[in-house]
């Protein structure tokens, strides 16, 4: 498909192409309006002129009748002369009307003028023929009737002209409507087509950006459209290739780093264990304390390395497999795995679990719960209690883990999920973590369509409370098996 060289030129061309049918329709409308206006002007002028002349013709005919009556009574030559002058005026009016009316309407004028000519001959012989008075009176009455008929014809012409204008306006309106809808339809069709052609490369760019954001670097990026957008697609593909190279280098670096670190770390741990077992000789209390510190630091370093590798894997935000997962079973399993670590510090668990099915990847959800529980153990004091509860919250399973540690200040409750952020150190001089546990948990939770938040304890006591929401396997509330339910929790709103 052909595209102009520039997106701006393509949009300009599209606007011009869409406006062509509308411009054509407007030109046609303007032409029709001009024709209607010109026709209206001519028609009005013609009607007014005909109406004025017909009125003058009737007035002049009435004047002739009056002068004829006066002459029959007075027999004054001056009255007859006035009559002759008025006849000339009437003839001139008749000539003007003849040019403006049709042949049928001219018939009334001719009848009137012929009647007047015959009466004028009789009027000229009147002094010697007084018996013709009745003929003159009746004749001029008929003459005036013809003149009135002429005026009626003029009125009819005016009405006909108005009707013709109305018909012309109606025809123009119908023509405009018949022209407008096809023009509008063509304009809409062109606009939709051009919008699709313009939106297509933009949508391809959007998909390419989403692809890069999802760390999918294997698929090449190709954008079709104007040359400037194709160039942008080529730069995005260059960025994809560059990111793919960097990702491979980063993965290789982390793999080599973990191997290089684990090898001497393993040797240090084995040497430390041999010294603790007395292979190198008996140890005093100070030496055992030093070995204990070395052992704790090597374990902490090993955990940091594992967290770093796990955080790198969590950068892929979409779970690999989405299946129904029993959140209660996972929590119970994670707590059982941590009971030994908790028992060494006399920390107890209070579990209120429900067999709720959520949508997700069991391995990643286990990692999330493991990070939350281990964090709670790390910050709990000796003889502390960790409370774990579950309940239904709308269309999500809600899990809460609360400890009795120092708690999380309100200013740090959002930052605790940032990479490598570490708040106050744990109690009893325990080794600080890597600052990646909660970050990894948040990445996995967001990838499952859930959310996680740090809050204060709802009972007002000292300690931290981490709340986790995960969507159910279906959109409806799951069935709860009473035989497996350890503690009944009624669903309710609130924090």
C-alpha positions in Angstrom: 0.0 0.0 0.0 1.3 3.4 -1.0 1.9 6.0 1.7 3.2 9.6 1.4 6.7 10.2 2.6 5.6 12.2 5.6 2.9 11.6 8.2 2.0 15.3 8.1 1.6 15.2 4.3 -0.5 12.1 4.6 -2.8 13.7 7.2 -3.0 16.9 5.1 -3.8 14.8 2.0 -6.4 12.9 4.0 -8.1 16.1 5.2 -8.2 17.4 1.7 -9.6 14.2 0.3 -12.3 14.1 3.0 -13.3 17.7 2.3 -13.7 17.3 -1.4 -17.2 15.8 -1.3 -18.3 18.4 1.2 -16.8 21.2 -0.8 -18.6 19.9 -3.9 -21.8 19.8 -2.0 -21.3 23.4 -0.7 -20.5 24.6 -4.3 -23.7 23.0 -5.6 -25.7 24.6 -2.7 -24.2 28.0 -3.4 -25.0 27.7 -7.1 -28.6 26.6 -6.3 -29.0 29.5 -3.8 -27.7 32.0 -6.3 -30.1 30.8 -9.0 -33.0 30.8 -6.6 -32.1 34.4 -5.5 -31.8 35.6 -9.0 -35.1 33.9 -10.0 -36.8 35.4 -6.9 -35.5 38.9 -7.8 -36.7 38.6 -11.4 -40.0 37.1 -10.3 -40.7 39.7 -7.7 -39.7 42.6 -10.1 -42.0 41.2 -12.8 -44.9 40.6 -10.4 -44.6 44.1 -8.9 -44.4 45.7 -12.4 -47.4 43.8 -13.7 -49.4 44.6 -10.6 -48.6 48.3 -10.8 -49.4 48.5 -14.5 -52.6 46.6 -14.2 -53.7 48.9 -11.3 -52.9 51.9 -13.5 -54.8 50.3 -16.4 -57.9 49.9 -14.2 -57.6 53.5 -12.8 -57.2 54.9 -16.3 -60.2 52.9 -17.6 -62.3 54.2 -14.7 -61.1 57.7 -15.6 -62.2 57.2 -19.2 -65.6 56.0 -18.1 -66.0 59.1 -15.9 -64.9 61.5 -18.7 -67.3 59.7 -21.1 -70.2 60.2 -18.7 -69.3 63.9 -18.2 -69.2 64.4 -22.0 -72.6 62.9 -22.5 -74.0 65.3 -20.0 -72.0 68.5 -20.7 -71.2 68.0 -24.4 -68.1 70.1 -23.7 -65.3 69.8 -26.2 -62.6 70.2 -23.6 -63.8 67.1 -21.8 -63.5 65.2 -25.0 -59.9 66.5 -25.4 -59.1 65.2 -21.9 -60.6 61.9 -22.9 -58.3 61.7 -25.9 -55.2 62.5 -23.8 -56.2 59.8 -21.3 -56.7 57.3 -24.2 -53.1 57.9 -25.2 -51.9 57.2 -21.6 -54.1 54.0 -21.5 -52.6 52.8 -24.8 -49.1 53.3 -23.5 -49.9 51.3 -20.3 -51.5 48.6 -22.5 -48.3 48.4 -24.6 -46.2 47.9 -21.4 -48.5 45.2 -20.1 -48.4 43.5 -23.5 -44.6 43.0 -23.1 -44.9 41.5 -19.6 -47.9 39.1 -19.8 -48.5 35.9 -21.8 -50.7 35.5 -24.9 -53.7 34.3 -22.9 -53.5 37.3 -20.6 -53.1 39.6 -23.7 -56.5 38.6 -24.8 -58.1 40.5 -22.0 -56.1 43.6 -22.9 -57.1 43.3 -26.5 -60.8 42.9 -25.6 -60.7 45.9 -23.4 -58.9 48.0 -26.0 -61.3 46.9 -28.8 -64.3 47.7 -26.6 -62.9 51.1 -25.8 -62.2 51.9 -29.5 -65.8 51.1 -30.5 -67.1 53.3 -27.6 -64.8 56.1 -28.7 -66.4 56.1 -32.2 -69.8 56.2 -30.7 -68.7 59.0 -28.3 -67.4 61.1 -31.2 -70.9 60.9 -32.9 -72.7 61.5 -29.7 -73.7 65.2 -30.3 -75.8 64.3 -33.3 -77.1 61.0 -31.8 -78.4 61.3 -28.3 -80.2 58.0 -28.5 -76.7 56.2 -28.0 -76.4 57.2 -24.3 -77.5 53.8 -23.0 -75.0 52.1 -25.4 -72.2 54.3 -24.1 -73.0 53.7 -20.5 -73.4 50.0 -20.8 -70.3 49.8 -23.0 -68.0 51.6 -20.6 -69.3 49.4 -17.8 -68.1 46.4 -19.8 -64.9 48.2 -20.6 -64.2 48.6 -16.9 -65.1 45.0 -16.3 -62.4 44.0 -18.8 -59.9 46.3 -17.0 -60.8 44.6 -13.7 -60.2 41.2 -15.4 -56.7 42.4 -16.4 -56.0 43.3 -12.8 -57.2 39.9 -11.7 -54.9 38.3 -14.2 -52.0 40.3 -12.7 -52.9 39.1 -9.2 -53.1 35.5 -10.5 -49.7 35.9 -12.1 -48.2 37.1 -8.8 -49.7 34.1 -7.0 -48.4 31.8 -9.7 -45.0 33.3 -9.4 -44.9 32.8 -5.7 -46.0 29.2 -6.2 -43.2 28.7 -8.7 -40.7 30.1 -6.3 -41.9 27.7 -3.6 -41.7 24.8 -6.0 -38.2 25.8 -7.0 -37.1 26.1 -3.4 -38.6 22.7 -2.6 -36.8 21.2 -5.6 -33.6 22.8 -4.5 -34.0 21.5 -1.0 -34.6 18.0 -2.2 -31.7 18.2 -4.6 -29.5 19.4 -1.7 -30.6 16.6 0.6 -30.1 14.1 -2.2 -26.6 15.5 -2.7 -25.8 16.0 1.0 -26.3 12.5 2.2 -24.1 10.8 -0.5 -21.5 13.4 0.0 -21.6 13.0 3.8 -21.5 9.2 3.4 -18.5 9.4 1.1 -16.8 11.8 3.5 -17.4 9.4 6.4 -16.2 6.4 4.5 -13.0 8.3 3.4 -12.5 9.5 7.0 -12.9 6.0 8.4 -10.5 4.6 5.7 -7.9 7.3 6.3 -8.2 6.9 10.1 -7.6 3.2 9.7 -4.5 3.9 7.5 -3.2 6.5 10.0 -4.0 4.4 13.1 -2.4 1.3 11.7 1.2 2.4 11.9 0.5 4.1 15.3 -1.0 0.8 16.6 2.0 -1.1 15.3 4.3 1.3 17.2 2.1 0.9 20.3 2.4 -2.9 20.0 6.1 -2.6 19.5 6.5 -0.5 22.7 4.4 -3.0 24.6 6.5 -5.7 23.3 9.7 -4.0 24.5 8.0 -3.3 27.9 7.2 -7.0 28.3 10.8 -7.9 27.5 9.9 -9.8 24.4 13.0 -9.2 22.3 12.8 -12.2 20.0 10.2 -10.9 17.5 11.3 -8.3 15.0 9.5 -4.9 14.9 8.1 -3.8 11.6 6.1 -0.6 11.1 4.3 0.0 7.8 3.3 3.6 6.9 4.9 6.9 5.9 8.7 6.9 5.7 9.1 8.8 9.0 7.0 6.2 10.9 8.9 3.4 9.1 12.1 5.0 10.2 10.8 5.2 13.8 9.9 1.5 13.5 13.5 0.7 12.4 14.9 2.6 15.4 12.5 0.6 17.7 13.8 -2.6 16.1 17.4 -1.4 16.7 16.4 -0.7 20.3 14.9 -4.2 20.5 18.1 -5.8 19.3 20.2 -3.6 21.6 18.0 -4.6 24.6 18.1 -8.2 23.6 21.9 -8.0 23.6 22.0 -6.3 27.0 19.5 -8.8 28.4 21.7 -11.7 27.2 24.8 -10.0 28.6 23.1 -9.4 31.9 21.8 -12.9 32.2 25.3 -14.2 31.4 26.9 -11.9 33.8 24.5 -12.9 36.7 24.9 -16.6 35.9 28.7 -16.3 35.9 28.6 -14.0 39.0 26.5 -16.5 40.9 28.8 -19.3 39.9 31.9 -17.4 40.8 30.5 -16.3 44.1 29.0 -19.6 45.1 32.2 -21.5 44.6 34.4 -19.6 47.1 31.3 -19.1 49.3 30.8 -22.9 49.5 34.5 -23.3 50.3 34.2 -20.8 53.1 31.1 -22.5 54.5 32.7 -25.9 54.4 35.8 -24.6 56.1 33.7 -22.9 58.7 31.8 -26.1 59.4 35.1 -28.1 59.7 36.5 -25.6 62.2 33.2 -25.8 64.2 33.4 -29.6 64.2 36.9 -29.3 65.8 38.9 -30.7 62.8 41.5 -28.0 63.3 41.6 -28.4 67.1 39.5 -27.4 70.0 37.9 -24.0 70.0 37.3 -21.6 72.9 34.1 -19.6 73.2 35.5 -16.5 71.5 36.5 -18.5 68.5 33.1 -20.2 68.3 31.4 -16.8 68.4 33.6 -15.7 65.5 32.7 -18.8 63.5 29.1 -18.2 64.3 29.3 -14.7 62.9 31.2 -16.0 59.8 28.5 -18.6 59.3 25.6 -16.1 59.6 27.3 -13.8 57.1 27.9 -16.5 54.6 24.3 -17.6 54.8 23.2 -14.0 54.4 25.5 -13.6 51.4 24.1 -16.8 49.9 20.6 -15.5 50.4 21.5 -12.2 48.7 22.8 -14.0 45.7 19.7 -16.1 45.4 17.5 -13.1 45.8 19.4 -11.3 43.1 18.9 -14.1 40.7 15.3 -14.5 41.6 14.7 -10.7 41.1 16.2 -11.0 37.7 13.8 -13.8 36.8 10.9 -11.8 38.2 11.5 -9.1 35.6 9.3 -11.2 33.3 6.0 -9.9 34.6 3.6 -12.5 33.1 3.2 -15.8 34.9 4.3 -18.7 32.8 1.3 -21.0 33.7 -2.0 -19.8 35.1 -3.9 -22.5 37.0 -6.3 -22.7 40.0 -4.2 -22.5 43.1 -5.3 -23.3 46.6 -4.0 -20.3 48.5 -4.7 -21.8 51.9 -2.6 -24.9 51.1 0.3 -22.8 50.0 0.3 -20.6 53.1 0.1 -23.7 55.3 3.0 -25.3 53.4 5.2 -22.2 53.7 4.5 -21.8 57.4 5.4 -25.4 58.0 8.7 -24.8 56.2 9.5 -21.9 58.5 8.5 -23.4 61.8 12.0 -24.5 62.6 13.4 -21.0 62.1 10.6 -19.5 64.1 10.9 -22.2 66.9 14.6 -21.2 67.5 13.4 -17.7 68.5 10.2 -19.0 70.2 7.9 -17.3 67.6 4.4 -18.8 67.2 1.9 -18.7 64.4 -1.8 -18.0 64.6 -3.4 -19.3 61.4 -6.9 -18.5 60.1 -6.9 -20.0 56.7 -9.6 -20.8 54.1 -9.3 -23.1 51.0 -9.7 -20.3 48.4 -8.8 -20.9 44.8 -6.9 -18.1 43.1 -5.6 -17.7 39.6 -1.9 -18.0 39.3 1.4 -19.9 39.2 1.8 -22.0 42.3 5.6 -21.6 42.3 5.6 -17.8 42.1 2.8 -17.5 44.6 4.8 -19.7 47.0 7.7 -17.4 46.5 5.6 -14.4 47.4 4.2 -16.0 50.6 7.7 -17.3 51.5 9.1 -13.7 51.3 6.3 -12.3 53.4 6.6 -15.0 56.1 10.4 -14.9 56.3 10.2 -11.1 56.6 7.7 -11.4 59.4 10.0 -13.9 61.3 13.0 -11.7 60.7 11.4 -8.6 62.3 9.5 -10.4 65.0 10.9 -10.3 68.6 11.5 -13.4 70.7 8.3 -14.9 72.0 6.5 -12.9 69.3 3.4 -14.1 67.5 2.7 -13.9 63.7 -0.9 -13.8 62.7 -1.9 -15.1 59.3 -5.6 -14.7 58.2 -7.6 -15.1 55.0 -11.0 -13.9 54.0 -13.1 -13.1 50.9 -12.9 -9.5 49.7 -15.3 -8.9 46.7 -13.8 -11.0 43.9 -10.4 -11.5 45.5 -8.8 -13.6 48.2 -7.4 -11.4 50.9 -4.3 -12.6 52.9 -3.0 -10.7 55.9 0.3 -11.4 57.7 0.9 -9.3 60.8 3.9 -9.5 63.2 4.8 -7.8 66.5 8.0 -6.2 65.3 8.9 -2.5 65.1 6.4 -1.9 62.3 6.8 0.1 59.1 6.6 3.9 59.4 3.9 5.4 57.2 6.5 7.3 55.2 8.2 4.1 54.2 5.1 1.9 53.5 5.4 2.5 49.7 9.1 2.5 49.5 9.5 -0.9 51.1 8.6 -2.4 47.7 11.3 -0.6 45.9 14.4 -2.4 44.8 17.2 -2.6 47.5 15.3 -0.4 49.9 16.0 -1.4 53.5 14.3 0.2 56.5 15.2 -0.1 60.2 17.4 -3.1 60.9 15.8 -6.3 62.4 15.7 -6.8 66.1 18.3 -8.7 68.1 21.2 -7.7 65.7 20.0 -10.1 63.0 21.7 -9.7 59.6 19.8 -7.4 57.2 18.4 -8.8 54.0 19.1 -7.8 50.4 16.2 -5.4 50.1 14.7 -7.5 47.2 12.3 -9.8 48.9 9.3 -7.4 48.9 10.2 -6.2 45.5 10.1 -9.7 44.1 6.8 -10.3 45.9 5.3 -7.1 44.4 6.5 -8.0 40.9 4.8 -11.4 41.1 1.6 -10.1 42.6 1.2 -7.5 39.9 1.9 -10.1 37.3 -1.1 -12.1 38.7 -3.4 -9.1 38.5 -3.4 -8.6 42.3 -2.0 -6.0 44.6 0.0 -5.8 47.9 0.2 -3.1 50.5 1.9 -2.4 53.8 -0.4 -1.2 56.6 -0.4 -0.8 60.4 -2.0 -3.4 62.5 -5.8 -3.2 62.6 -5.9 -3.8 66.4 -3.7 -0.8 67.1 -0.8 -2.9 68.5 2.8 -2.5 67.6 3.9 -4.3 64.4 3.6 -4.4 60.7 0.7 -5.8 58.6 1.2 -6.8 54.9 -2.1 -7.3 52.9 -2.2 -9.3 49.7 -5.1 -9.5 47.2 -5.2 -12.2 44.5 -8.1 -12.7 42.1 -10.2 -15.9 42.3 -10.0 -18.6 39.7 -13.5 -17.7 38.5 -15.5 -14.4 38.7 -17.9 -15.9 41.2 -17.1 -16.5 44.9 -15.5 -19.9 45.5 -17.1 -22.7 47.5 -15.7 -23.1 51.0 -15.4 -26.6 52.3 -16.3 -26.5 56.0 -14.5 -29.8 56.7 -11.2 -28.1 55.7 -11.9 -24.7 57.2 -9.8 -24.1 60.3 -11.4 -20.8 61.4 -14.5 -19.2 60.0 -14.0 -15.6 58.9 -17.1 -13.6 57.8 -16.5 -11.4 54.8 -16.7 -7.7 55.5 -15.4 -4.4 54.2 -12.7 -2.4 55.8 -8.9 -2.2 56.0 
